């Protein structure tokens, strides 16, 4: 996944935020917080992980499927944009 190196700082920042969310859940469980609060926190993490996945998938599509320098017979860029939009919608 060499292409992720270009976005490494951004991806690591997302992972750091996810780590912070997980640590917050751990503290909430330790403090015996209300179930509703914990479920909302878990839902937030799910959204964050989906966002991370969307970023990695989008970069993969743009790098490996539609980059004309790497692959002259690559997919149509408009088709890739449509696919990326569907992936983002699905992962929300």
N, C-alpha and C positions, 0 to 999 in steps of 0.2 A: 504494500500500500504506500509506495513512495509518494504518490500524489497527495497524501494527507499531510506530508511534511510542510507543504506550502501553507496549510491551514492549521498547523500544529498549535500555535499559540491560542488561536480561537477555540479549537477543540479542547485543549487542556483547560482553558478557562471554563468551558461548559462542564467538563468533568469535575472541576473543582466546586462549581456551584451544586452539582448533583451530590457530591460528597458532603457538602454542607447540609443539604436537605436530609440526607440519610442520617447524619449525626444529630440533626434536630429531632428526627423521629426517635432515635435511640434515647435522647434526653427526655422526650415526651413519655416514652414507655417507662423509663426509669422513674419519672415523676408521677406515674399513673394518671396521665392526662385523660380527658374524656375521649371516648371512642370516635365521636364525630370529628374532633380535631385531628386525631391520628389518621383517620380515613382521608380527610382533606389533604393532609400532608403527603400521604401515599399517592393520591391522585396527582398532586403536583409533581412528584418525582416521575410518575409515569409519563406525564407531559414533557418533562425535561429530557428524559431518555428518548422519547419519540422525536423530539427536536434534534437531538444529537444524531440519531439514526438518519433523519431527513437530510441533515448537512452532509453526512458521509455518503449517502446514496446519491445526492445531487452532484457532489464532486466526482464521484465515480462515473456517473452518466456523462458529465461534461468532459471528463478526462479520457475515459476509455471508449465511449460510444460515439461522441460527436466531435472529437478533436481532429480536424482535417490534417494537421501536421503528423499526428501519430497514425491515423487510419484514414487514408484518402477516400475509402469507400464507406465512410461513417454514415450514420443515420442523419436524417434531415434535422436541422437544428430546431425547427418549429415543432417537430414530433417530440424531440427531447424536452422542450419547454413544456409541452402538454403533459408528458409523462411525469416530469418533476412536479408540476402542479397537482396531479393526481396523487402522487406519493405524499406530498405535504398535506393534502386534505385527508388522506387515509390515516396518516400518523398523528393527526391532531387529537 
